[in-house]
Amino acid sequence: MKMKQLFLSLFVSLQLASFAQTATKEALFTIDSKPYYTDEFLRVYNKNLDLVKDESQKDLTQYLELFVGYKLKITKANKLGLQNGEAYKNELASYRTQLSKNYLTDSKVTNELVVEGYERSKKEIKAAHILLLVDENAAPADTLAAFNKANEIRDRALKGEDFGQLAAEFSQDPSVKENKGDLGYFSSFRMVYAFESAAFSTPKGAISKPVRTRYGFHLIKVEDVRDNRGEVTVAHIMILNPKEDKPEDKAAAKSKIDDIYQKLQQGEKFEELAKQFSEDKSSSSRGGVLARFGSGQLSAEEFENTAFALTLENPISAPFQTRFGWHIVKLIEKHALKSFDEMKGELESKVGKDDRSRLITNSLNDKLQKKYAPKREAKLYALLVKSVTADFYESKWELPTNAAFAGKLVGIGSKVISGNDFLGYLKDQQKAGLKIKPVASLVDHLYKQYLEEQLSKYYTDNLEQEFPEFATVMEEYRDGLLLFDLMEKEIWEKSKTDTLGLNSFFETRKFNYLWKNRLDALVVSSTQEDVIKKAQKMLKKGIGAEKIKEALNTKDKVVVMTNSGTFEEGNDALPKNVPFQVGLTGITKEGEYYFITSITKVLPSTPKTLAECKGKVINDYQQFLEQKWVDDLKAEFSVQINQAVFEAVKNQLKK
């Protein structure tokens, strides 16, 4: 699924606000007499121009070739009937639903909520709470009883009773037995919106008035307020936890991280030790440096807390263990909270998923009411209300039969909703267990809910007519989805399963896949020249790495480290300019380190086996198959390019 999403992102622009129609529209080329126009070609070219790294693809003639190939593939997909597949239709419908969310909003209200969320994100609040459960649709008497009980508990807390003890006694939050209501630190978007708003508006040390959420009534005590910690950049040295739970392997990992830490204490450089010994290969070549992160962004809280606790005065941590392995962390830089512009996109996404999105929905509903101005037929509605009985509360109410109910209840644009449509909705709502009384109030409540849903549905169903850019993006996604399915069928699966074809392709190009020169070697390093000389003498006598470390290192001081394996030319773990010949090298110095290398085998540059480079070969084979396939499509379909129009397009882009 991730591969499909990445593939489709190449075809669909999510920056809808930047959409612009091209002034002219002429047929640029045809495939089997079907025209494809200049406006689409120009829009796609301009949209993807900055994304294309291959300069040859920025050439208009080359890009037209790619664009024609793309349309040929779509034509083939339609010819094969891929657009009729149920999985395809379901995924397209799912994407349309997701895309439509960008239009089911009120930008003014959204912006206000985004700004509010950012301002709140500058702080982290430590709070405790007491929860009294009450259903959103509970009877007024039950709601009032819970509200009064919350006020009684609040009065006791204000008079000096311990809030934690009151939480243990009264709170109906399941976690209260463990935490006595303590929620720890949180910032914006961590709690339901009403709770968050109350917490941010309650002064430190104070207790809020009862706060209503969908769970019930809360009392919130704000215990502390601190600035957001922002983000941090660190480097780390990591020794992975053993794959098997063997005591000796665990001890070896712990011993290795302790040796590295001892060398750091002796003044050796963190970056060099990370390159030589860190087992996080994604960061070791950069001296262990990780991408900057903030609270909650890593999957190891102990790593985050250790990183944020580092200071310029104490920039390196002691070894500590997470579920991934042993780490030593070095502070590189601390970063303040991101700017509003940097966080805006992330905040907009959070607003859309949060309880506060209901405020946006309500605002949009008001706009749709004004846009479509639905008028309800009062007499028919009154008749419908009378047809609903108290059996509704027991889920025993049955649909009444009356010819009048088939008449128009309300109209939305070109859509007519009958009385029977609404009655069917009412029958389905019996399952919700609503207790709103009397029945007339219940029906009014459900009619408002139903009308909001119908307004939103009608608006959503007609987005292509309302917004040309929406129609364009949907067309791009439709094509991209078809193309993915076709490529998977014609190219990707074939390249993985066509063993004979892959082997033949590899054999004719095997010298494109070469190992660099390699060494089987043991690298010994130290910051002390006399120590490396001793190690050199021991190596000459055939003494192995472990014995050398035992002889030269002590419990309190690590003066020598070893690294063995097969190293390719240019590997960071190899000393520079190491000779590619069997034997013991002389002593070399790089920075503060002395090195000596014992080379047991030299492996010259040779072609890799297919198994050793299969991923790269499959990728190249896919490109080969695709080009051959496009050539076949050009023979299958008739392609005619209007050269005069294409020249006009090139002149237009030069201006």
C-alpha positions in Angstrom: 0.0 0.0 0.0 2.9 2.4 0.8 4.3 1.8 -2.7 1.0 2.6 -4.3 0.6 5.8 -2.3 4.2 6.9 -3.2 3.5 6.1 -6.9 0.2 8.0 -7.0 1.8 11.1 -5.3 3.8 11.5 -8.5 0.6 12.1 -10.4 -1.6 14.1 -8.0 -0.8 17.6 -6.7 -2.2 18.2 -3.2 -1.6 21.9 -3.5 -5.1 22.7 -4.8 -4.9 26.4 -4.1 -2.2 26.8 -6.7 -4.4 25.4 -9.5 -4.8 27.5 -12.6 -6.4 26.8 -15.9 -4.4 27.4 -19.1 -5.8 30.1 -21.2 -5.7 28.2 -24.5 -6.8 24.6 -25.2 -5.9 22.8 -28.4 -5.5 19.2 -29.3 -1.8 18.4 -28.9 -2.0 14.8 -29.9 -4.4 11.9 -30.5 -4.4 8.3 -29.6 -6.7 6.3 -31.8 -8.4 9.6 -32.7 -9.0 10.5 -29.0 -7.6 14.1 -28.5 -5.4 15.2 -25.6 -5.1 18.9 -25.0 -2.5 21.5 -24.4 -4.0 22.7 -21.1 -3.4 19.3 -19.4 0.1 18.9 -20.8 1.1 22.4 -19.7 -0.4 22.0 -16.3 1.3 18.7 -15.6 4.6 19.9 -17.0 4.7 23.0 -14.9 3.6 21.2 -11.8 6.3 18.6 -12.0 9.1 20.8 -13.4 10.8 21.3 -10.0 10.4 17.6 -9.0 12.3 16.3 -12.1 15.9 15.6 -11.3 16.8 14.3 -14.7 17.6 17.4 -16.8 16.8 15.5 -20.0 13.2 15.1 -18.8 12.8 18.9 -18.6 13.3 19.1 -22.3 9.9 19.6 -23.8 10.4 17.1 -26.6 11.5 14.5 -24.2 8.7 15.4 -21.8 6.1 15.1 -24.5 7.5 11.6 -25.2 7.0 10.7 -21.6 3.5 12.2 -21.5 2.4 10.3 -24.7 3.8 7.1 -23.1 1.8 7.8 -20.0 -1.4 8.3 -21.9 -0.8 5.2 -24.0 -0.6 3.2 -20.8 -3.9 4.7 -19.6 -5.5 3.8 -22.9 -4.2 0.2 -22.6 -5.6 0.0 -19.0 -9.1 1.1 -20.2 -8.9 -1.3 -23.1 -8.3 -4.1 -20.6 -11.2 -3.0 -18.5 -9.2 -2.3 -15.3 -11.5 0.6 -14.6 -14.3 -1.9 -14.0 -12.6 -3.8 -11.2 -14.3 -3.6 -7.8 -11.1 -3.0 -5.9 -10.3 -0.1 -8.3 -13.7 1.5 -7.9 -13.6 1.1 -4.1 -10.2 2.7 -3.8 -11.2 5.6 -6.1 -14.3 6.2 -4.0 -12.2 6.1 -0.9 -9.8 8.7 -2.3 -12.6 10.9 -3.4 -14.0 10.9 0.2 -10.5 11.8 1.5 -10.0 14.6 -1.0 -13.4 16.0 -0.5 -12.5 16.8 3.1 -10.4 19.7 1.9 -13.7 21.3 0.7 -15.9 20.4 3.6 -14.5 23.1 5.8 -14.6 26.8 6.7 -11.2 28.4 6.1 -11.8 31.3 8.5 -12.8 29.1 11.4 -10.0 26.6 10.5 -7.4 29.4 10.6 -8.6 30.6 14.0 -8.4 27.1 15.4 -4.9 26.6 13.9 -3.6 29.8 15.4 -5.1 28.9 18.8 -3.6 25.4 18.6 -0.1 26.9 17.8 -0.3 29.3 20.7 -1.2 26.6 23.1 1.5 24.3 21.7 4.0 26.8 23.2 3.2 25.4 26.7 2.9 22.0 28.3 0.4 21.7 31.2 0.7 19.2 34.1 -2.8 18.4 35.3 -5.0 15.9 37.3 -8.7 15.3 36.8 -11.8 13.7 38.2 -14.3 12.3 35.8 -18.0 11.6 36.4 -19.4 9.6 33.5 -22.6 10.8 31.8 -23.8 10.0 28.3 -24.0 12.8 25.8 -27.6 12.1 25.2 -28.5 11.4 28.9 -31.8 12.6 30.3 -31.7 16.2 31.6 -32.2 14.9 35.2 -29.2 12.6 35.0 -27.0 15.3 33.5 -28.0 17.7 36.2 -27.3 15.2 38.9 -23.7 14.6 37.6 -23.2 18.3 37.3 -24.3 18.9 40.9 -22.1 16.0 42.1 -19.1 17.5 40.3 -19.7 20.9 42.0 -19.9 19.2 45.5 -16.5 17.5 44.9 -15.0 20.8 43.7 -16.2 22.5 46.9 -14.5 19.9 49.0 -11.3 20.3 47.0 -11.4 24.1 47.4 -11.8 23.7 51.1 -8.5 21.9 51.3 -9.2 18.2 50.7 -6.5 16.4 48.7 -7.4 16.3 45.0 -5.7 13.0 44.5 -7.7 11.4 47.3 -10.9 12.8 46.0 -10.0 11.4 42.5 -9.4 8.0 44.0 -12.7 8.1 45.8 -15.0 9.6 43.1 -13.4 9.6 39.6 -14.8 7.1 37.1 -11.7 7.2 34.9 -10.4 3.5 34.8 -6.8 4.7 35.2 -7.5 6.5 38.5 -6.5 3.4 40.6 -3.0 3.7 39.3 -2.5 7.5 39.0 -5.1 9.2 41.3 -6.1 11.3 38.3 -2.6 12.5 37.4 -2.4 13.0 33.6 1.2 14.2 33.4 2.3 16.9 31.0 0.4 17.5 27.8 0.0 20.3 25.2 -2.5 21.1 22.5 -4.2 18.3 20.6 -3.5 15.7 23.2 -6.9 15.8 25.0 -10.4 16.3 23.7 -10.9 19.9 22.8 -13.3 21.0 25.6 -10.9 19.5 28.2 -7.9 21.1 26.6 -9.6 24.5 26.5 -10.5 24.3 30.2 -7.0 23.2 31.1 -5.4 26.1 29.2 -7.8 28.6 30.7 -7.4 27.4 34.3 -4.6 29.2 36.3 -1.7 27.1 37.8 -2.8 25.7 41.1 -6.5 26.3 40.5 -9.4 23.8 39.9 -11.7 24.3 37.0 -15.5 24.4 37.2 -17.2 21.2 35.9 -16.2 20.7 32.2 -18.6 18.8 29.9 -17.1 16.5 27.3 -18.5 13.5 25.4 -17.4 11.4 28.4 -19.1 13.3 31.1 -18.1 16.1 33.6 -14.5 16.7 34.5 -12.8 18.7 37.3 -9.3 19.7 36.3 -6.5 20.8 38.6 -3.6 22.5 36.9 -0.5 21.6 38.8 2.2 23.1 36.6 2.8 25.0 33.4 6.1 24.9 31.5 7.4 26.0 28.2 7.4 23.4 25.4 10.8 21.8 25.1 11.1 22.4 21.4 13.3 20.1 19.4 16.9 18.7 19.8 19.6 17.5 17.4 21.8 14.8 18.9 24.3 12.2 17.7 24.4 8.7 19.2 26.5 5.6 19.3 24.4 2.4 19.3 25.2 -1.2 20.1 22.2 -3.3 19.2 20.5 -5.6 21.6 21.4 -9.2 20.7 18.8 -11.0 18.5 18.9 -14.0 20.9 18.4 -13.7 24.6 21.8 -15.2 25.6 23.5 -13.8 28.7 26.9 -13.9 27.1 25.7 -11.9 24.1 24.1 -9.3 26.4 27.2 -9.0 28.4 29.3 -8.5 25.2 27.0 -5.7 24.1 27.2 -4.0 27.5 31.0 -4.5 27.6 31.4 -2.9 24.2 29.3 0.2 25.0 31.2 0.6 28.3 34.6 0.4 26.4 33.4 3.1 24.0 32.2 5.3 26.9 35.6 4.9 28.6 37.3 6.1 25.4 35.1 9.1 25.3 36.0 9.8 28.9 39.6 9.6 27.8 39.0 12.5 25.3 38.6 10.6 22.1 36.2 12.1 19.5 32.6 11.0 19.5 32.2 11.3 15.8 35.2 9.0 15.1 34.0 6.4 17.5 30.5 6.5 16.0 31.9 5.9 12.5 34.0 3.0 13.7 31.7 1.2 16.1 28.1 2.4 16.0 25.7 -0.3 14.8 23.1 2.2 13.6 24.3 2.2 10.0 21.8 4.9 9.0 23.7 7.4 11.1 27.2 6.0 11.8 28.7 7.4 8.6 27.6 10.9 9.7 29.3 10.6 13.0 26.0 9.3 14.6 24.0 12.5 13.9 20.2 12.0 13.9 17.5 14.2 12.4 16.2 16.7 14.9 13.1 15.6 16.9 10.7 16.8 19.5 8.8 15.3 22.4 6.8 12.2 21.4 8.4 11.8 18.0 10.6 8.8 18.8 9.4 5.4 20.0 11.7 5.4 23.0 10.7 7.9 25.7 13.9 7.2 27.7 16.0 8.2 24.6 14.1 11.5 24.3 14.3 12.4 28.0 18.0 11.6 28.0 18.6 13.8 24.9 16.6 16.8 26.3 18.4 16.5 29.6 21.8 17.1 28.0 23.4 20.6 28.3 26.3 22.4 26.7 28.2 21.9 30.0 27.4 18.1 30.1 26.8 17.2 26.4 27.4 13.5 26.5 25.2 10.9 28.3 26.4 7.8 30.2 25.4 4.5 28.4 21.7 3.7 28.7 19.6 1.0 27.3 16.3 1.1 25.3 14.4 -1.8 23.8 16.5 -1.3 20.7 20.0 -1.4 22.2 22.6 0.5 24.2 23.2 4.2 23.4 25.5 7.0 24.2 24.0 10.3 23.2 25.8 13.6 22.4 24.0 17.0 22.3 24.6 18.8 19.0 22.0 21.6 19.2 18.7 22.5 20.9 16.0 24.1 18.8 13.2 26.3 19.9 9.6 25.5 19.0 9.0 25.6 15.2 7.5 28.8 13.8 3.9 29.0 12.9 4.6 28.8 9.2 6.7 25.6 9.8 3.9 24.0 11.8 0.9 25.2 9.9 0.3 22.2 7.7 0.7 19.8 10.6 -1.7 21.9 12.7 -4.3 22.0 9.9 -4.2 18.2 9.8 -4.6 17.9 13.5 -7.5 20.3 13.6 -9.3 18.3 10.9 -9.0 15.1 13.1 -9.8 16.7 16.4 -13.0 17.4 18.3 -12.7 21.0 17.3 -13.4 20.1 13.7 -17.1 20.1 14.8 -16.9 23.9 15.0 -15.8 23.9 11.4 -18.6 21.5 10.4 -21.1 23.7 12.1 -19.9 26.8 10.3 -20.0 24.9 6.9 -23.5 23.8 7.7 -24.6 27.4 8.2 -23.1 28.3 4.8 -24.8 25.4 3.1 -28.1 26.3 4.7 -27.7 29.8 3.1 -26.5 28.4 -0.2 -29.3 25.9 -0.8 -32.0 27.4 1.5 -33.9 24.2 1.9 -37.6 24.8 2.6 -39.5 22.1 4.6 -43.1 21.3 3.8 -44.7 22.1 7.2 -47.9 20.1 6.9 -46.1 16.9 5.8 -43.5 17.3 8.6 -46.2 17.7 11.2 -47.9 14.5 9.9 -44.6 12.7 10.1 -44.0 13.8 13.7 -47.4 12.4 14.7 -46.6 9.1 13.1 -43.6 8.5 15.5 -44.7 6.8 18.8 -43.0 6.1 22.1 -42.2 2.6 20.8 -39.2 4.4 19.2 -37.4 4.3 22.6 -37.7 0.5 22.8 -36.6 0.1 19.1 -40.1 -1.3 18.4 -41.5 1.5 16.2 -42.5 0.4 12.7 -42.7 2.5 9.6 -46.2 3.8 9.1 -48.0 3.5 5.7 -49.5 6.7 4.3 -49.5 7.7 0.6 -48.9 11.3 1.7 -45.4 10.4 3.0 -44.2 9.8 -0.5 -44.5 13.5 -1.2 -41.7 16.1 -1.2 -40.6 16.9 2.4 -37.7 19.2 1.4 -35.5 20.1 -1.6 -31.8 20.6 -1.8 -30.7 22.0 -5.2 -32.0 19.5 -7.8 -32.5 16.8 -5.2 -35.9 16.0 -3.7 -36.2 14.3 -0.3 -39.5 12.6 0.4 -41.2 12.0 3.7 -40.5 8.3 3.3 -36.8 9.0 3.0 -36.8 10.7 6.3 -38.9 8.0 8.0 -36.4 5.4 6.8 -33.6 7.4 8.5 -35.7 7.6 11.7 -36.1 3.8 11.7 -32.4 3.3 11.4 -31.7 5.7 14.3 -33.7 3.6 16.7 -30.5 1.6 17.2 -28.7 4.6 18.6 -30.7 4.4 21.8 -31.5 8.1 22.0 -33.6 9.1 25.1 -34.5 12.7 24.1 -38.1 13.4 25.2 -40.8 14.1 24.3 -41.0 12.3 20.9 -41.5 15.6 19.1 -38.2 16.9 20.4 -36.5 13.7 19.4 -37.8 13.9 15.9 -36.7 17.6 15.6 -33.3 16.6 16.8 -33.0 13.8 14.2 -34.4 16.0 11.4 -31.7 18.6 12.0 -29.1 15.9 12.0 -30.5 14.3 8.8 -30.8 17.6 7.0 -27.1 18.5 7.8 -26.1 15.1 6.5 -28.1 15.5 3.3 -26.8 19.1 2.7 -23.2 17.8 3.1 -23.9 14.8 0.9 -25.4 16.9 -1.9 -22.6 19.4 -1.7 -20.0 16.6 -1.7 -21.6 14.7 -4.6 -21.4 17.9 -6.8 -17.9 19.0 -6.0 -16.7 18.4 -9.6 -19.3 21.0 -10.7 -18.5 23.4 -7.9 -14.7 23.3 -8.2 -12.8 22.6 -11.5 -9.6 21.9 -9.6 -11.3 19.1 -7.7 -12.4 17.5 -11.0 -8.8 17.8 -12.3 -7.2 16.2 -9.3 -9.8 13.3 -9.3 -9.0 12.7 -13.0 -5.3 12.6 -12.2 -5.8 10.2 -9.4 -8.1 8.0 -11.5 -5.4 7.8 -14.2 -2.7 7.2 -11.6 -4.6 4.4 -10.0 -5.2 2.7 -13.3 -1.6 3.1 -14.2 -0.4 1.5 -11.0 -2.6 -1.5 -11.5 -1.4 -1.8 -15.1 2.3 -1.4 -14.2 2.0 -4.0 -11.4 0.4 -6.4 -13.9 2.6 -5.8 -16.9 6.0 -4.8 -15.4 6.6 -5.1 -11.7 5.2 -8.6 -11.1 6.8 -9.9 -14.2 10.2 -8.5 -13.2 10.0 -10.4 -9.9 8.7 -13.7 -11.3 10.4 -13.9 -14.7 13.5 -15.7 -13.5 14.8 -16.7 -16.9 14.3 -13.2 -18.3 16.0 -11.6 -15.2 19.0 -14.0 -15.4 19.4 -13.3 -19.2 19.2 -9.5 -18.6 21.8 -9.8 -15.8 24.2 -12.0 -17.7 24.4 -9.5 -20.6 25.1 -6.6 -18.3 26.9 -8.2 -15.4 29.9 -5.8 -15.6 27.5 -3.0 -14.7 27.3 -4.5 -11.2 30.8 -4.6 -9.7 32.2 -4.9 -6.2 34.8 -2.3 -5.4 38.2 -3.7 -4.2 37.7 -5.3 -0.8 39.8 -6.4 2.1 39.3 -9.0 4.8 41.0 -7.2 7.6 41.4 -6.3 11.3 41.7 -2.6 12.1 43.3 -1.7 15.4 43.1 1.9 16.6 44.4 4.0 19.6 45.1 7.6 20.4 48.4 6.6 21.9 51.4 5.8 19.6 53.2 3.6 22.1 50.0 1.5 22.5 49.6 1.0 18.7 53.3 0.0 18.5 52.7 -2.7 21.1 49.6 -3.9 19.2 51.7 -4.0 16.0 54.3 -6.3 17.7 51.6 -8.6 19.0 50.0 -8.9 15.6 53.3 -9.8 14.1 53.4 -12.7 16.6 50.0 -13.8 15.4 48.2 -12.7 18.6 44.5 -12.1 17.9 42.2 -9.1 18.6 40.7 -10.3 21.9 44.1 -11.1 23.4 45.4 -7.7 22.3 42.6 -5.9 24.1 43.0 -8.1 27.2 46.7 -7.3 27.3 46.5 -3.5 26.6 43.2 -2.4 28.1 42.5 -2.2 31.8 39.3 -2.1 33.9 39.7 1.6 34.2 41.1 2.6 30.9 40.4 1.5 27.3 43.4 2.4 25.1 42.8 0.2 22.1 39.8 -0.8 20.0 39.5 -3.4 17.2 37.2 -3.7 14.2 37.2 -6.7 11.9 35.3 -7.8 8.8 35.2 -7.4 5.0 35.6 -3.7 4.0 34.9 -2.3 0.6 37.2 0.4 -0.7 36.2 3.8 0.7 34.6 2.3 3.8 34.7 4.9 6.7 36.0 2.2 9.1 39.2 1.7 7.0 42.2 4.0 7.5 42.8 6.2 4.5 45.3 5.1 1.8 45.5 1.6 3.3 47.5 -0.6 0.8 45.4 -3.3 -0.9 47.9 -6.2 -0.2 48.0 -9.0 2.3 50.1 -8.4 5.4 50.4 -6.0 8.3 50.5 -2.3 7.4 52.6 0.3 9.0 51.3 2.7 11.5 49.2 5.6 10.1 47.7 8.6 11.9 44.4 10.3 11.1 43.5 13.2 13.3 44.1 12.0 16.9 44.0 8.3 16.0 46.8 5.9 15.2 45.9 2.9 13.1 47.4 -0.4 12.1 45.6 -2.9 9.8 46.2 -6.6 9.4 45.0 -7.7 6.0 44.4 -11.4 5.5 42.8 -11.4 2.1 42.5 -9.0 -0.9 39.4 -9.3 -3.0 39.8 -7.5 -6.3 36.9 -5.7 -8.0 34.7 -8.4 -9.5 31.2 -8.7 -10.8 28.6 -9.3 -8.1 26.5 -12.4 -8.2 22.8 -11.8 -9.0 21.9 -12.6 -5.4 24.3 -9.8 -4.2 22.7 -7.1 -6.4 19.2 -8.5 -7.1 17.3 -5.3 -6.0 19.3 -3.1 -8.4 19.0 -5.6 -11.2 15.3 -5.9 -10.8 14.9 -2.1 -10.9 17.0 -1.9 -14.1 15.1 -4.8 -15.6 11.8 -3.1 -14.8 12.9 0.0 -16.7 14.0 -2.2 -19.6 10.7 -4.0 -19.8 8.8 -0.7 -19.5 10.6 0.9 -22.5 10.0 -2.2 -24.6 6.3 -2.2 -23.5 5.8 1.4 -24.5 7.3 0.7 -27.9 4.8 -2.2 -28.3 1.9 0.2 -27.3 3.0 2.6 -30.0 2.6 -0.2 -32.5 -0.8 -1.2 -31.0 -2.3 2.3 -31.0 -2.2 5.1 -33.5 -0.5 8.2 -32.2 -0.7 11.5 -34.1 1.1 14.6 -32.7 0.1 18.0 -33.9 3.6 19.5 -34.5 2.3 23.0 -35.2 0.4 23.1 -31.8 3.5 21.6 -30.1 5.7 24.4 -31.5 3.2 27.0 -30.2 3.4 25.3 -26.7 7.2 25.6 -26.7 7.0 29.3 -27.7 4.5 29.9 -25.0 6.8 28.4 -22.3 9.7 30.4 -23.5 7.9 33.7 -22.7 
